[in-house]
Amino acid sequence: MATSLTLSQQQKLQTKLSPAQIQVMRMLELPACELQARINEELQENPALEEGIDKTQDIDIQEQDNNDEYQNPLQNEDFNYDDYVQDDDISERNYTNRSQESAREDIPFSVGMSFGEYLKSQIYLTKMDKPDRHIAKFVVGNIDENGYLRRTAEELVDDLSFREGISVTDEKMQDIIKQIQQFDPPGVAAYDLQDCLLIQLQQKEQTPNVILATTIISRFFDIFSRKQYNKIMQRLDITEQQLKTAISEITRLNPRPGNSWLGTVYDRNQSVVVPDFIVEEEDDELIVSLNQGDIPPLHVSPEYSQMLDLYSQENKQHTANKEAARFVKGKIDDAKWFIDALRQRNETLMQTMSTIVAYQREFFLQGDSTYLKPMVLKDIAERTGHDVSTISRVCSNKYVQTQFGIFPLKYFFSEAILKKDGEEISTREIKQKVRELIDNEDKSHPITDDELVDILHQNGYAIARRTVAKYREQLGIPVARLRHQI
């Protein structure tokens, strides 16, 4: 069967992001506390990027004003970049560096020991030998932020064998896990909530109340979680007062030991939320600024610029010079991309935050959440001209310091709902009302979702029962049956 070759044209429409655009997108997601680490990483990897103010910049500008024949080494007419780079190399762009002289220095970055590091530090306080310490570190690495170990000993044995080629028995792994479960904070490395509570109870002084609480959690955990207290009293043949004292012991336990860890006194002072923005009021005007902290000004290394100029004056046909020039130019381009990405990040963050402050002006002046207007990402995107995804990246894991406290940026976003009189209010107001009603309820007869709907309707909030249930769950409030107290 004969075959033939043919040529044809096909038109396609594709959108591709340049490396610089990708760099900006990644930088937008970084909060202030992670940006410093990202800059340090880039400074270590790229020798053409230096921190501090470029002292040669003013000299170069002055020489350029006084000498009409001055030429930038990167724009030397005797040097053709095409001789040194391939056709698919990214072309040179114009970049500017932003002065950091007015950077805010009054809010330092947080520097403290992480939860995982704190657990690993306790390994060396045990009598484990070196191989067991290595296994213990592997186990600690599988503990989540709440302090739970979500994998069984058998699964950890398989993971350790597959990833690191270390063979260990299930019994040995279980023994190491039990030692870690004795670490601080109490309840760490538990498999589930029941296990976490039992570990904490076992570490307490074994008083009659603690022993009774241990029995309830170990034998009647499901009944206890459903608050079927009458069944517990009948099966254990105890009085209501005895049950109350046991429940009091249980409620003082921590269901999420990882979230409660604050470290040493130094760590407690340092492990705080680092605001990315600062909003201050001056003469009824709101001033927005970025928290630059210890972020240094950056510039391209003058030595690398001179090095590239030197290669341009030498024999361009020399292979070694071509490779060296390509390497130097690549590092200089990377440094320029990074500096420009940082500048664009700061400009986008400032533009977004300024728009949020203008939109929620009354809140930033009064500090009362009732002044918050309904606002979604699209509202800010339309006012800034950015895409919704860009605004989402800006607001992710970012915080703002105000005279009323520190708030996450997502705190200012909420959907709108109409009252019976047609007034548009924020869903946050509904949630606040739901929380107030539940906080003030009679715990022996908690308010049901249907009753919440009736009360809200009486106050002019036209809202469905499923919406009330959704808001209650978002507030982390259980149903009325589970809020019942004897």
C-alpha positions in Angstrom: 0.0 0.0 0.0 1.5 3.3 -1.1 1.9 6.2 1.4 2.3 9.9 0.7 3.5 12.8 2.8 1.6 16.1 2.7 2.1 19.5 4.2 -0.8 21.4 5.9 -1.3 24.5 8.0 -3.2 24.5 11.2 -4.2 27.6 13.2 -4.3 27.3 17.0 -5.0 29.8 19.7 -2.9 29.1 22.8 -2.2 31.1 26.0 1.2 30.6 27.5 2.6 32.3 30.6 6.2 33.6 30.4 8.6 32.6 33.1 8.3 36.1 34.6 4.5 35.8 34.8 4.8 32.4 36.5 7.3 33.9 38.9 4.8 36.7 39.8 1.9 34.3 40.3 4.0 32.2 42.7 5.2 35.3 44.6 1.7 36.6 45.0 0.7 33.5 47.1 3.6 34.0 49.5 2.7 35.6 52.8 5.2 38.0 54.5 6.7 35.3 56.7 7.5 33.0 53.7 8.7 35.8 51.4 11.9 36.3 53.4 12.7 32.6 53.1 12.1 32.7 49.3 14.4 35.7 48.9 17.1 34.0 50.9 16.8 30.9 48.8 17.1 33.0 45.6 20.1 34.8 47.0 21.9 31.5 47.7 21.1 30.1 44.3 21.8 33.1 42.1 25.2 34.8 42.6 24.1 37.6 40.2 21.4 38.7 42.8 22.6 40.8 45.7 20.9 42.4 48.6 21.3 46.0 49.7 21.3 49.3 47.8 23.3 49.3 44.6 26.0 51.8 45.5 27.2 51.9 41.9 23.8 53.1 40.6 24.2 56.7 41.5 27.8 56.8 40.2 26.7 55.3 36.9 23.9 57.8 36.5 26.2 60.7 37.2 28.8 59.4 34.7 26.1 59.0 32.1 25.0 62.7 32.6 28.6 63.9 32.3 29.7 61.7 29.5 27.6 61.5 26.3 29.6 58.5 25.1 28.6 56.4 28.2 27.2 53.0 27.3 25.6 50.5 29.6 27.7 47.3 29.6 24.5 45.3 28.9 23.8 47.4 25.8 27.3 47.5 24.2 27.0 47.7 20.5 30.2 45.7 20.0 28.6 42.8 21.8 25.9 40.8 20.1 23.9 38.5 22.4 22.8 36.4 19.4 26.3 35.1 19.2 26.1 33.8 22.7 22.5 32.5 23.2 20.3 30.1 21.4 17.2 31.2 19.4 14.8 29.8 22.1 16.5 31.8 24.9 14.2 34.4 26.5 15.0 37.8 25.2 16.2 40.6 27.5 13.6 42.9 29.1 13.7 46.2 30.9 13.5 46.0 34.7 13.4 48.5 37.5 14.3 48.0 41.1 12.2 49.6 43.8 13.8 51.6 46.6 13.3 50.1 50.1 14.4 53.1 52.1 10.9 53.6 53.6 10.5 49.9 54.5 8.6 49.3 57.7 10.9 48.0 60.5 8.6 48.0 63.5 7.0 44.6 63.0 9.7 41.8 62.9 9.1 38.5 61.2 8.2 35.5 63.3 11.0 33.2 64.1 10.2 30.2 66.3 10.4 26.5 66.5 7.7 24.6 64.6 5.5 21.9 66.1 7.4 19.2 64.2 10.8 20.5 65.3 9.6 20.7 68.9 8.6 17.0 68.8 11.9 16.0 67.2 13.8 17.8 69.9 12.2 15.6 72.5 13.5 12.5 70.7 17.0 13.2 72.0 15.7 13.3 75.6 14.7 9.6 75.4 17.0 6.5 75.7 16.5 5.6 72.0 19.6 4.5 70.2 20.6 6.1 66.8 18.6 3.7 64.5 15.4 4.2 66.7 15.8 7.9 66.7 15.9 7.9 62.9 12.6 5.9 62.9 11.1 8.2 65.5 11.9 11.2 63.3 10.1 9.4 60.4 7.0 8.9 62.7 7.0 12.5 63.8 7.1 13.6 60.1 3.8 11.8 59.7 2.0 13.6 62.5 -0.4 16.2 61.2 -0.8 19.8 62.4 -3.5 18.7 64.9 -1.1 16.3 66.5 -2.7 13.1 65.2 -0.8 10.2 63.6 -3.1 9.2 60.8 -1.2 6.1 59.7 -1.1 2.8 61.5 2.2 1.1 62.6 1.9 -1.4 59.8 1.5 1.3 57.2 4.5 3.2 58.6 6.6 0.0 58.5 5.7 -0.4 54.8 6.5 3.3 54.1 9.8 3.1 55.8 10.8 0.0 53.9 9.8 1.4 50.6 11.1 4.9 50.9 14.4 4.4 52.9 15.0 0.7 52.6 14.9 0.3 56.4 13.4 -2.9 57.8 11.6 -2.8 61.2 9.1 -5.0 62.8 5.5 -3.9 63.6 6.2 -4.4 67.3 9.2 -2.2 67.2 7.3 0.5 65.4 4.5 0.3 67.8 6.9 0.6 70.8 8.4 3.8 69.3 5.0 5.3 68.7 4.1 4.6 72.3 7.2 6.5 73.4 6.3 9.4 71.2 2.8 9.4 72.7 4.4 10.4 76.0 5.8 13.5 74.5 4.6 17.0 75.2 1.9 18.2 74.5 -0.2 15.3 76.0 -2.2 13.4 73.5 0.2 13.8 70.6 0.6 10.9 68.1 -2.9 9.5 68.8 -4.7 7.7 66.0 -8.1 9.2 66.6 -10.0 11.4 69.1 -10.8 8.5 71.5 -7.1 7.5 71.6 -6.1 11.1 72.1 -8.4 11.5 75.2 -7.3 8.2 76.7 -3.6 9.1 76.4 -4.2 12.4 78.2 -6.3 10.7 80.9 -3.6 8.0 81.5 -1.0 10.8 82.1 -3.1 12.4 84.8 -3.2 11.5 88.4 -5.5 8.5 88.7 -8.2 9.9 91.0 -11.7 8.3 91.1 -13.0 11.0 88.7 -10.2 10.3 86.2 -10.7 6.6 86.4 -14.4 7.0 85.8 -13.7 9.3 82.9 -11.3 6.7 81.4 -14.0 4.1 81.7 -16.5 6.3 79.9 -14.2 7.1 77.0 -12.8 3.6 76.6 -16.1 1.7 76.9 -18.9 4.1 76.0 -17.2 6.6 73.7 -20.0 6.4 71.0 -22.7 6.9 73.5 -20.8 9.7 75.2 -20.2 11.5 71.9 -24.0 11.4 71.2 -24.5 12.8 74.8 -26.8 9.9 75.8 -26.0 10.4 79.4 -28.9 8.5 80.9 -27.6 5.3 79.2 -24.1 5.8 80.7 -25.6 6.3 84.2 -27.7 3.2 83.9 -24.9 0.9 82.6 -22.3 2.1 85.1 -24.8 2.5 87.9 -23.5 6.0 88.8 -25.3 9.2 90.0 -25.8 12.3 88.0 -23.2 14.1 90.1 -20.6 11.4 89.5 -21.2 11.7 85.8 -20.9 15.5 85.9 -17.5 15.3 87.6 -16.3 12.8 85.1 -17.5 14.9 82.2 -15.7 17.9 83.8 -12.4 15.9 83.6 -13.1 15.1 80.0 -14.0 18.6 78.9 -10.7 19.9 80.3 -8.8 17.6 77.8 -7.4 18.9 74.5 -8.9 17.3 71.4 -6.3 18.9 69.2 -2.9 18.8 71.0 -1.1 20.1 67.9 -3.1 23.3 67.8 -2.4 24.1 71.4 1.4 23.9 71.3 2.9 27.3 72.0 6.5 26.2 72.8 8.8 27.9 75.3 8.3 31.5 76.5 10.5 32.8 73.7 8.5 30.8 71.1 5.2 32.1 72.5 6.4 35.6 72.0 7.7 34.9 68.5 5.1 32.4 67.1 2.6 35.0 66.1 0.7 36.0 63.0 2.8 38.2 60.8 0.7 40.9 59.1 1.4 41.5 55.5 -0.3 45.0 55.5 -0.6 47.8 58.0 -3.6 50.2 57.9 -3.3 53.3 60.0 -5.7 56.3 60.4 -4.3 59.8 60.2 -6.8 62.8 60.2 -9.7 60.6 59.2 -7.6 59.2 56.3 -6.6 55.6 56.0 -3.0 54.9 55.1 -2.1 51.5 53.7 1.5 50.2 53.7 3.3 46.9 53.2 5.0 45.2 56.1 8.5 44.9 54.6 10.1 43.7 57.9 13.6 42.4 57.2 13.1 42.2 53.4 16.3 43.8 51.9 16.5 45.8 48.7 17.8 43.8 45.8 19.9 44.6 42.8 21.9 42.9 40.0 25.5 42.3 40.9 27.8 45.0 39.4 30.6 42.4 39.2 28.4 40.1 37.0 27.5 43.1 34.7 31.2 43.9 34.4 32.0 40.3 33.7 29.5 40.2 30.9 31.0 43.4 29.5 34.5 41.7 29.7 33.3 38.7 27.7 31.9 41.0 25.1 35.3 42.6 24.4 37.1 39.2 24.0 37.1 36.9 21.1 33.4 35.9 20.5 34.5 32.8 18.6 36.1 31.2 21.6 33.8 28.4 22.8 34.7 28.8 26.4 33.8 32.5 26.3 30.5 31.7 24.7 29.6 29.3 27.4 30.7 31.7 30.1 28.8 34.6 28.6 25.6 32.4 28.3 25.9 31.4 32.0 26.5 35.0 33.2 23.7 36.4 31.1 21.3 33.7 32.3 22.1 34.5 35.9 21.6 38.2 35.3 18.3 37.6 33.6 17.1 35.4 36.4 18.0 38.2 38.9 16.1 40.7 36.9 13.1 38.5 36.6 13.1 37.9 40.4 13.5 41.7 41.2 10.7 42.5 38.8 8.4 39.8 40.1 9.0 41.1 43.6 8.1 44.6 42.5 5.0 43.5 40.7 4.0 41.5 43.7 4.2 44.5 46.0 2.3 46.7 43.5 -0.5 44.1 43.1 -0.8 43.6 46.9 -0.9 47.3 47.6 -3.5 47.9 44.9 -5.7 45.1 46.1 -5.4 46.0 49.8 -6.1 49.7 49.0 -9.2 48.7 47.2 -10.4 46.5 50.1 -9.8 49.4 52.5 -11.7 51.8 50.3 -14.6 49.3 50.0 -14.8 48.6 53.7 -13.8 52.1 54.8 -16.4 52.3 57.7 -15.0 49.1 59.3 -11.4 50.3 59.2 -12.5 53.6 60.8 -15.0 52.1 63.4 -13.7 48.5 63.9 -17.3 47.2 64.2 -18.1 44.1 62.1 -21.6 45.3 61.5 -20.1 48.0 59.2 -18.7 45.3 56.9 -20.4 45.4 53.5 -21.1 42.3 51.5 -18.1 41.8 49.3 -16.9 38.9 47.1 -13.6 38.5 45.1 -15.3 39.6 41.9 -16.1 43.1 43.5 -12.3 43.7 44.1 -11.3 42.2 40.8 -13.6 44.6 38.9 -12.2 47.6 40.7 -8.5 46.6 40.3 -8.7 45.3 36.8 -7.2 42.0 37.9 -8.5 38.5 37.4 -10.5 36.9 40.2 -7.8 34.2 40.5 -5.2 36.9 41.1 -7.3 38.5 43.9 -7.7 35.0 45.4 -3.9 34.5 45.4 -3.4 37.9 47.0 -5.9 37.2 49.8 -4.7 33.7 50.5 -2.9 33.4 53.9 -2.5 37.2 54.2 -3.2 39.3 57.2 -3.6 43.0 57.9 -2.8 44.9 61.1 -5.4 47.6 62.1 -5.9 49.7 65.2 -8.5 47.1 66.2 -6.4 44.0 65.8 -5.0 41.7 63.1 -7.4 40.2 60.6 -7.1 37.7 57.7 -7.9 39.3 54.4 -10.7 36.7 53.8 -12.4 38.1 56.9 -13.6 41.0 54.8 -15.3 38.8 52.2 -18.9 37.7 52.6 -21.9 37.1 50.5 -25.0 39.2 50.6 -28.6 38.4 51.8 -31.8 40.4 51.6 -33.9 41.2 54.7 -37.6 41.3 54.6 -37.5 45.1 54.2 -35.2 44.8 51.1 -32.1 45.8 53.0 -28.9 44.1 51.8 -26.8 42.7 54.6 -23.7 40.5 55.0 -24.0 36.9 55.8 -21.5 37.6 58.6 -24.3 39.5 60.4 -26.5 36.4 60.2 -23.8 34.2 61.6 -23.1 36.6 64.4 -26.8 36.6 65.3 -26.8 32.8 65.3 -23.8 32.6 67.5 -25.3 35.1 70.0 -28.6 33.1 70.2 -26.8 29.8 70.8 -24.4 31.4 73.3 -27.3 32.7 75.4 -29.5 29.6 75.1 -30.6 27.4 78.0 -28.1 24.5 77.8 -30.6 22.1 79.3 -33.0 23.0 76.4 -30.8 24.1 73.5 -32.3 25.9 70.5 -32.9 23.7 67.5 -32.4 24.8 63.9 -36.2 25.2 63.4 -36.4 27.5 66.4 -33.4 29.5 65.1 -35.2 30.0 61.8 -38.4 31.2 63.7 -36.3 33.7 65.8 -34.5 35.0 62.8 -37.7 35.5 60.9 -39.1 37.5 63.8 -36.0 39.7 63.5 -36.6 40.3 59.8 -34.1 37.8 58.4 -35.7 35.8 55.6 -33.6 32.7 55.7 -34.2 29.0 55.1 -33.6 26.2 57.6 -30.8 24.6 55.5 -29.0 27.9 55.3 -29.2 28.2 59.1 -27.8 24.7 59.4 -25.0 25.6 57.0 -24.0 28.7 58.9 -24.1 26.8 62.2 -21.7 24.2 60.8 -19.4 26.9 59.5 -19.3 28.4 63.0 -18.2 25.0 64.3 -21.4 24.7 66.5 -22.9 21.2 66.8 -26.6 20.4 66.6 -28.9 21.0 69.5 -28.8 17.4 70.7 -25.0 17.5 71.1 -25.1 20.9 72.9 -27.4 19.5 75.6 -26.0 19.6 79.1 -27.4 18.0 82.2 
